[in-house]
Amino acid sequence: MNDVRFMRMALRLAHKGEGTVNPNPVAGAVVVQEERVVGRGYHRVFGGPHAEVMALDQAKALARGATLYVTLEPCPHHGKTPPCTERILEAGIGRVVFACEDPNPRVHGKGLARLEDAGIEVVHGVLATEARRQNEIFFKFITSGIPFVTLKLGMSLDGRIATRTGDSKWITGETSRKEVHRLRRKHSAVLVGAGTVLVDDPQLTVRHVRGPNPIRLVLDGKGEIPLAAALFSEPGRTIVATATMLQDKEEALASRGVEVWRVAGRDGRVDLAAFLERLGKSGIDSVLVEGGGETAAAFLEAQLVDRVAFFVSPVILGGRTAVGAVGGTGAATVADGIRLRAVELRRFGEDFLYTGLIERRSG
């Protein structure tokens, strides 16, 4: 059996569920009978059938004695859907290969044990690193209750996100902007600061790819954003986090269906950690932070960013007063700088996307 080849096929299928299954994990499955694929499936929508069930339904009788490849440990419990382990046993699968164990305490190790106790040969750990990367949002949220945070920035070759006059459209190319909309589709919410709303008046919707719009989040510590902002006219949920917004402004926003959350910190600004915790309690598993520079710095300095996604365009803007990608106080020494691990580099048109996980410091 070519386990790696078929698991890669299952991982590709799993990607199709990004943005529609949150807060569930994405998952893909393939049924293989004598080196021939007889069933394919992926988790399409939250509350819908899991990947294993979709693949087994397609395989029908050909599933008996076959090998099932699935990107995540099959669930053994009743939730919104019946246990996948029981469906696997009913189908007569002879061998199960899964990439990584499910960190959900209701599943972790129990799906594996149920299958092995029933006499099925089980192999796990095939392309486990790729599978965990694919479900990094789910893994963090299910174990901590705090949303996974991706910091996205688009910048020039010399690290600027706007010129000395404030012009920022467009630094990166159309292909990069399409990828940004894929990122929006993948995350449950997208966040900007009040400054970005005042300068760019963004819609914060998914437009260049198909998919659901994320929940819109705005950090507006002093209640400065105008009621005529474009994002307030878009359908869907909008949350404004504030520290000192005037009551009449809050009431005016509420009349437009906007939720205002007061999460003030000791410094009189929005308490980002408390805001994320509240978002997690409301079921929001992931946030795409889209800047600008001061918002980026605030999340980085508070050590709340999990992954960065920096799009770098081959243009040099220069200028002492041009807007830098990350503001804040900054590192005093190179050794104090924020380091990345598991770094990946991809090309989108003439731009490069530099992404990686934040390396956490101990102590």
WOQUI-V784610 format. One record per pair of residues at least 4 apart in sequence whose C-alpha atoms are under 7 Angstrom apart, sorted by the first residue. I is the first residue (numbers start at 0). J is the second residue. D is the distance in whole Angstrom. If there is no record, write none. Layout:
i=I j=J d=D
i=I j=J d=D
This chain:
i=0 j=34 d=7
i=1 j=5 d=7
i=2 j=6 d=6
i=3 j=7 d=6
i=3 j=125 d=7
i=3 j=126 d=7
i=4 j=8 d=7
i=5 j=9 d=6
i=5 j=68 d=7
i=6 j=10 d=6
i=6 j=68 d=6
i=6 j=70 d=7
i=7 j=11 d=6
i=8 j=12 d=6
i=9 j=13 d=6
i=9 j=27 d=5
i=9 j=28 d=5
i=9 j=29 d=6
i=9 j=68 d=7
i=9 j=69 d=6
i=9 j=70 d=6
i=10 j=14 d=7
i=10 j=27 d=6
i=10 j=70 d=6
i=12 j=27 d=5
i=12 j=41 d=6
i=13 j=25 d=5
i=13 j=26 d=4
i=13 j=27 d=4
i=13 j=41 d=5
i=13 j=42 d=7
i=14 j=25 d=7
i=16 j=20 d=6
i=16 j=25 d=6
i=16 j=41 d=7
i=16 j=42 d=6
i=16 j=43 d=5
i=16 j=44 d=7
i=17 j=25 d=6
i=17 j=185 d=5
i=18 j=184 d=5
i=18 j=185 d=4
i=18 j=186 d=6
i=18 j=210 d=7
i=18 j=211 d=7
i=19 j=43 d=7
i=19 j=44 d=5
i=19 j=45 d=6
i=20 j=24 d=7
i=20 j=25 d=7
i=20 j=43 d=6
i=20 j=44 d=5
i=20 j=45 d=4
i=21 j=45 d=6
i=22 j=137 d=7
i=22 j=284 d=6
i=23 j=45 d=7
i=23 j=137 d=7
i=24 j=134 d=6
i=24 j=137 d=5
i=25 j=42 d=6
i=25 j=134 d=7
i=26 j=41 d=6
i=26 j=42 d=6
i=26 j=50 d=6
i=26 j=70 d=6
i=26 j=71 d=6
i=27 j=40 d=6
i=27 j=41 d=4
i=27 j=42 d=7
i=27 j=50 d=5
i=27 j=69 d=6
i=27 j=70 d=6
i=28 j=39 d=6
i=28 j=40 d=5
i=28 j=41 d=6
i=28 j=50 d=5
i=28 j=51 d=5
i=28 j=54 d=6
i=28 j=67 d=7
i=28 j=68 d=5
i=28 j=69 d=4
i=28 j=70 d=7
i=29 j=36 d=7
i=29 j=38 d=6
i=29 j=39 d=5
i=29 j=40 d=7
i=29 j=54 d=6
i=29 j=67 d=6
i=29 j=68 d=5
i=29 j=69 d=7
i=30 j=36 d=6
i=30 j=37 d=6
i=30 j=38 d=5
i=30 j=39 d=6
i=30 j=54 d=6
i=30 j=55 d=7
i=30 j=58 d=7
i=30 j=62 d=7
i=30 j=65 d=7
i=30 j=66 d=6
i=30 j=67 d=5
i=30 j=68 d=6
i=31 j=35 d=5
i=31 j=36 d=4
i=31 j=37 d=6
i=31 j=65 d=6
i=31 j=66 d=5
i=31 j=67 d=6
i=32 j=36 d=6
i=32 j=37 d=7
i=32 j=61 d=7
i=32 j=65 d=5
i=32 j=66 d=6
i=37 j=58 d=5
i=37 j=61 d=7
i=38 j=54 d=5
i=38 j=55 d=6
i=38 j=57 d=5
i=38 j=58 d=4
i=39 j=53 d=7
i=39 j=54 d=4
i=39 j=57 d=7
i=40 j=50 d=5
i=40 j=51 d=7
i=40 j=53 d=5
i=40 j=54 d=4
i=41 j=49 d=7
i=41 j=50 d=4
i=41 j=53 d=7
i=42 j=48 d=6
i=42 j=49 d=5
i=42 j=50 d=5
i=43 j=47 d=7
i=46 j=79 d=6
i=48 j=52 d=6
i=48 j=53 d=7
i=48 j=80 d=7
i=49 j=53 d=6
i=50 j=54 d=6
i=51 j=55 d=6
i=51 j=69 d=7
i=51 j=83 d=7
i=52 j=56 d=6
i=52 j=83 d=7
i=52 j=86 d=7
i=53 j=57 d=6
i=54 j=58 d=6
i=55 j=59 d=6
i=55 j=62 d=6
i=58 j=62 d=5
i=62 j=90 d=6
i=62 j=91 d=7
i=62 j=92 d=6
i=63 j=90 d=6
i=63 j=91 d=4
i=63 j=92 d=5
i=63 j=93 d=7
i=64 j=91 d=6
i=64 j=92 d=5
i=64 j=93 d=4
i=65 j=92 d=5
i=65 j=93 d=5
i=65 j=94 d=7
i=66 j=92 d=6
i=66 j=93 d=6
i=66 j=94 d=5
i=66 j=95 d=6
i=67 j=92 d=7
i=67 j=94 d=6
i=67 j=95 d=5
i=67 j=96 d=6
i=68 j=95 d=6
i=68 j=96 d=5
i=68 j=97 d=6
i=69 j=96 d=6
i=69 j=97 d=5
i=69 j=98 d=7
i=70 j=97 d=5
i=70 j=98 d=5
i=70 j=99 d=7
i=70 j=130 d=6
i=71 j=97 d=6
i=71 j=98 d=6
i=71 j=99 d=5
i=71 j=100 d=6
i=71 j=101 d=6
i=72 j=97 d=6
i=72 j=99 d=6
i=72 j=100 d=5
i=72 j=101 d=5
i=72 j=110 d=6
i=72 j=111 d=7
i=73 j=83 d=6
i=73 j=84 d=6
i=73 j=110 d=5
i=74 j=82 d=6
i=74 j=83 d=5
i=74 j=84 d=6
i=74 j=106 d=5
i=74 j=110 d=5
i=75 j=82 d=5
i=75 j=83 d=6
i=75 j=84 d=5
i=75 j=106 d=6
i=75 j=109 d=7
i=75 j=110 d=5
i=76 j=81 d=7
i=76 j=82 d=5
i=77 j=81 d=5
i=77 j=82 d=5
i=82 j=86 d=7
i=83 j=87 d=6
i=84 j=88 d=6
i=84 j=110 d=6
i=84 j=114 d=7
i=85 j=89 d=6
i=86 j=90 d=6
i=87 j=91 d=7
i=87 j=92 d=6
i=88 j=92 d=6
i=93 j=119 d=6
i=93 j=120 d=7
i=94 j=119 d=6
i=94 j=120 d=5
i=94 j=121 d=6
i=95 j=120 d=6
i=95 j=121 d=5
i=95 j=122 d=6
i=96 j=121 d=6
i=96 j=122 d=5
i=96 j=123 d=6
i=97 j=122 d=6
i=97 j=123 d=5
i=97 j=124 d=7
i=97 j=125 d=7
i=98 j=123 d=5
i=98 j=124 d=5
i=98 j=125 d=5
i=98 j=126 d=6
i=98 j=127 d=5
i=98 j=130 d=6
i=99 j=123 d=6
i=99 j=124 d=5
i=99 j=127 d=5
i=99 j=130 d=7
i=100 j=107 d=6
i=100 j=108 d=7
i=101 j=106 d=6
i=101 j=107 d=5
i=102 j=107 d=5
i=102 j=138 d=6
i=102 j=142 d=7
i=103 j=107 d=6
i=103 j=141 d=6
i=106 j=110 d=6
i=108 j=112 d=6
i=109 j=113 d=6
i=110 j=114 d=6
i=111 j=115 d=6
i=112 j=116 d=6
i=113 j=117 d=6
i=114 j=118 d=7
i=114 j=119 d=6
i=115 j=119 d=5
i=115 j=120 d=6
i=115 j=121 d=7
i=126 j=130 d=6
i=127 j=131 d=6
i=128 j=132 d=6
i=129 j=133 d=6
i=130 j=134 d=6
i=131 j=135 d=6
i=134 j=138 d=6
i=135 j=139 d=6
i=136 j=140 d=6
i=136 j=147 d=5
i=136 j=284 d=7
i=136 j=285 d=6
i=137 j=141 d=6
i=138 j=142 d=6
i=139 j=143 d=6
i=139 j=147 d=6
i=140 j=144 d=5
i=140 j=145 d=5
i=140 j=146 d=6
i=140 j=147 d=7
i=140 j=284 d=6
i=144 j=279 d=5
i=144 j=280 d=7
i=145 j=275 d=6
i=145 j=276 d=6
i=145 j=279 d=5
i=145 j=284 d=7
i=146 j=275 d=6
i=146 j=279 d=6
i=146 j=283 d=6
i=146 j=284 d=4
i=146 j=285 d=4
i=146 j=286 d=6
i=147 j=284 d=6
i=147 j=285 d=4
i=147 j=286 d=6
i=147 j=305 d=6
i=148 j=285 d=6
i=148 j=286 d=5
i=148 j=287 d=6
i=148 j=303 d=7
i=148 j=304 d=5
i=148 j=305 d=5
i=148 j=306 d=7
i=149 j=286 d=6
i=149 j=287 d=5
i=149 j=288 d=6
i=149 j=304 d=6
i=149 j=305 d=6
i=149 j=306 d=5
i=149 j=307 d=5
i=149 j=308 d=7
i=150 j=287 d=6
i=150 j=288 d=5
i=150 j=289 d=6
i=150 j=295 d=7
i=150 j=304 d=7
i=150 j=306 d=6
i=150 j=307 d=5
i=150 j=308 d=6
i=151 j=287 d=7
i=151 j=288 d=6
i=151 j=289 d=5
i=151 j=307 d=6
i=151 j=308 d=5
i=151 j=309 d=6
i=152 j=289 d=6
i=152 j=290 d=7
i=152 j=308 d=7
i=152 j=309 d=5
i=152 j=310 d=6
i=153 j=160 d=6
i=153 j=170 d=7
i=153 j=171 d=6
i=153 j=309 d=6
i=153 j=310 d=5
i=153 j=311 d=6
i=154 j=158 d=5
i=154 j=159 d=5
i=154 j=160 d=5
i=154 j=170 d=6
i=154 j=310 d=6
i=154 j=311 d=5
i=154 j=312 d=6
i=154 j=324 d=7
i=155 j=159 d=5
i=155 j=160 d=7
i=155 j=170 d=6
i=155 j=311 d=6
i=155 j=312 d=5
i=155 j=313 d=6
i=155 j=314 d=5
i=155 j=315 d=6
i=155 j=316 d=7
i=156 j=311 d=6
i=156 j=312 d=6
i=156 j=313 d=5
i=156 j=314 d=6
i=156 j=315 d=5
i=157 j=315 d=6
i=157 j=316 d=7
i=158 j=323 d=6
i=158 j=324 d=6
i=159 j=316 d=7
i=159 j=321 d=7
i=159 j=322 d=5
i=159 j=323 d=4
i=159 j=324 d=5
i=160 j=167 d=6
i=160 j=322 d=6
i=160 j=323 d=6
i=160 j=324 d=5
i=161 j=165 d=5
i=161 j=166 d=5
i=161 j=167 d=4
i=161 j=321 d=6
i=161 j=322 d=5
i=162 j=166 d=5
i=162 j=167 d=7
i=162 j=316 d=6
i=162 j=321 d=5
i=162 j=322 d=6
i=163 j=318 d=6
i=163 j=320 d=5
i=163 j=321 d=4
i=163 j=322 d=7
i=170 j=312 d=7
i=171 j=175 d=6
i=171 j=312 d=5
i=171 j=350 d=7
i=172 j=176 d=6
i=172 j=350 d=7
i=173 j=177 d=6
i=174 j=178 d=7
i=174 j=347 d=6
i=174 j=348 d=6
i=175 j=179 d=6
i=175 j=347 d=5
i=175 j=350 d=7
i=176 j=180 d=7
i=177 j=181 d=7
i=177 j=207 d=5
i=177 j=208 d=7
i=178 j=182 d=6
i=179 j=183 d=6
i=180 j=184 d=6
i=180 j=205 d=5
i=180 j=206 d=7
i=180 j=207 d=6
i=180 j=208 d=6
i=181 j=185 d=6
i=181 j=208 d=7
i=182 j=186 d=6
i=183 j=189 d=7
i=183 j=205 d=6
i=183 j=213 d=6
i=183 j=287 d=7
i=184 j=205 d=6
i=184 j=210 d=6
i=184 j=211 d=6
i=184 j=212 d=7
i=184 j=213 d=7
i=186 j=213 d=7
i=186 j=285 d=5
i=186 j=286 d=6
i=186 j=287 d=6
i=187 j=213 d=5
i=187 j=214 d=6
i=187 j=283 d=6
i=187 j=284 d=6
i=187 j=285 d=5
i=187 j=286 d=6
i=188 j=213 d=5
i=188 j=214 d=4
i=188 j=215 d=6
i=188 j=216 d=7
i=188 j=285 d=6
i=188 j=286 d=5
i=188 j=287 d=6
i=189 j=203 d=7
i=189 j=213 d=6
i=189 j=214 d=6
i=189 j=215 d=5
i=189 j=216 d=6
i=189 j=286 d=5
i=189 j=287 d=5
i=189 j=288 d=6
i=190 j=215 d=6
i=190 j=216 d=4
i=190 j=217 d=6
i=190 j=286 d=7
i=190 j=287 d=6
i=190 j=288 d=5
i=190 j=289 d=6
i=191 j=195 d=6
i=191 j=216 d=7
i=191 j=217 d=5
i=191 j=218 d=6
i=191 j=288 d=6
i=191 j=289 d=6
i=191 j=290 d=5
i=192 j=196 d=7
i=192 j=217 d=5
i=192 j=218 d=5
i=192 j=219 d=6
i=192 j=290 d=7
i=192 j=291 d=7
i=192 j=294 d=6
i=193 j=197 d=6
i=193 j=217 d=6
i=193 j=218 d=6
i=193 j=219 d=5
i=193 j=223 d=7
i=193 j=224 d=6
i=194 j=198 d=6
i=195 j=199 d=6
i=195 j=200 d=7
i=195 j=291 d=6
i=196 j=200 d=4
i=196 j=201 d=6
i=196 j=224 d=7
i=197 j=224 d=6
i=200 j=228 d=6
i=200 j=229 d=6
i=201 j=229 d=6
i=201 j=230 d=6
i=202 j=229 d=6
i=202 j=230 d=5
i=203 j=215 d=7
i=203 j=230 d=7
i=204 j=212 d=5
i=204 j=213 d=7
i=205 j=210 d=7
i=205 j=211 d=7
i=205 j=212 d=5
i=214 j=235 d=7
i=214 j=236 d=5
i=214 j=237 d=6
i=215 j=236 d=6
i=215 j=237 d=5
i=215 j=238 d=6
i=216 j=237 d=6
i=216 j=238 d=5
i=216 j=239 d=6
i=217 j=238 d=6
i=217 j=239 d=5
i=217 j=240 d=6
i=218 j=239 d=6
i=218 j=240 d=5
i=218 j=241 d=6
i=219 j=223 d=6
i=219 j=224 d=7
i=219 j=239 d=7
i=219 j=240 d=6
i=219 j=241 d=5
i=220 j=240 d=7
i=220 j=241 d=4
i=220 j=242 d=5
i=220 j=243 d=6
i=220 j=244 d=7
i=220 j=268 d=6
i=220 j=269 d=6
i=221 j=241 d=6
i=221 j=242 d=6
i=221 j=243 d=5
i=221 j=244 d=5
i=222 j=241 d=7
i=222 j=243 d=7
i=222 j=244 d=4
i=222 j=245 d=7
i=226 j=252 d=7
i=237 j=257 d=5
i=237 j=258 d=6
i=238 j=257 d=6
i=238 j=258 d=5
i=238 j=259 d=6
i=239 j=258 d=6
i=239 j=259 d=5
i=239 j=260 d=6
i=240 j=259 d=6
i=240 j=260 d=5
i=240 j=261 d=6
i=240 j=262 d=7
i=240 j=269 d=7
i=241 j=260 d=6
i=241 j=261 d=5
i=241 j=262 d=6
i=241 j=263 d=7
i=241 j=269 d=6
i=242 j=261 d=6
i=242 j=262 d=6
i=242 j=263 d=4
i=242 j=267 d=6
i=242 j=268 d=6
i=242 j=269 d=5
i=244 j=248 d=7
i=244 j=249 d=7
i=245 j=249 d=6
i=246 j=250 d=6
i=247 j=251 d=6
i=248 j=252 d=6
i=249 j=253 d=6
i=249 j=259 d=6
i=250 j=254 d=6
i=251 j=255 d=7
i=252 j=256 d=7
i=252 j=257 d=5
i=253 j=257 d=5
i=253 j=258 d=6
i=262 j=269 d=6
i=262 j=270 d=6
i=262 j=273 d=7
i=262 j=274 d=6
i=263 j=267 d=6
i=263 j=268 d=6
i=263 j=269 d=5
i=263 j=270 d=5
i=264 j=268 d=6
i=264 j=269 d=6
i=264 j=270 d=4
i=270 j=274 d=6
i=271 j=275 d=6
i=272 j=276 d=6
i=273 j=277 d=6
i=274 j=278 d=6
i=275 j=279 d=6
i=276 j=280 d=6
i=277 j=281 d=6
i=278 j=282 d=7
i=278 j=283 d=5
i=279 j=283 d=5
i=279 j=284 d=6
i=290 j=294 d=5
i=290 j=295 d=5
i=291 j=295 d=6
i=292 j=296 d=6
i=292 j=323 d=6
i=292 j=324 d=5
i=292 j=325 d=4
i=292 j=326 d=5
i=293 j=297 d=6
i=293 j=325 d=6
i=293 j=326 d=5
i=293 j=327 d=6
i=294 j=298 d=6
i=295 j=299 d=6
i=295 j=325 d=6
i=296 j=300 d=6
i=296 j=325 d=5
i=296 j=326 d=5
i=296 j=327 d=5
i=297 j=301 d=6
i=297 j=327 d=7
i=298 j=302 d=6
i=298 j=303 d=5
i=298 j=304 d=6
i=299 j=303 d=6
i=299 j=304 d=6
i=304 j=357 d=7
i=305 j=356 d=6
i=305 j=357 d=5
i=306 j=354 d=7
i=306 j=355 d=6
i=306 j=356 d=4
i=306 j=357 d=6
i=307 j=354 d=5
i=307 j=355 d=6
i=307 j=356 d=7
i=308 j=352 d=7
i=308 j=353 d=6
i=308 j=354 d=4
i=309 j=352 d=6
i=309 j=353 d=5
i=309 j=354 d=6
i=310 j=350 d=7
i=310 j=351 d=6
i=310 j=352 d=4
i=310 j=353 d=6
i=311 j=350 d=6
i=311 j=351 d=5
i=311 j=352 d=6
i=312 j=349 d=7
i=312 j=350 d=5
i=312 j=351 d=7
i=313 j=349 d=7
i=313 j=350 d=7
i=317 j=321 d=7
i=330 j=335 d=5
i=330 j=336 d=5
i=331 j=335 d=6
i=332 j=336 d=7
i=338 j=357 d=6
i=338 j=358 d=5
i=339 j=355 d=6
i=339 j=356 d=5
i=339 j=357 d=5
i=339 j=358 d=5
i=340 j=355 d=6
i=340 j=356 d=5
i=340 j=357 d=6
i=340 j=358 d=6
i=341 j=355 d=5
i=341 j=356 d=6
i=342 j=354 d=6
i=342 j=355 d=4
i=343 j=353 d=6
i=343 j=354 d=5
i=343 j=355 d=6
i=344 j=351 d=7
i=344 j=352 d=6
i=344 j=353 d=5
i=344 j=354 d=7
i=345 j=351 d=6
i=345 j=352 d=5
i=345 j=353 d=7
i=346 j=350 d=6
i=346 j=351 d=4
i=346 j=352 d=6
i=347 j=351 d=6
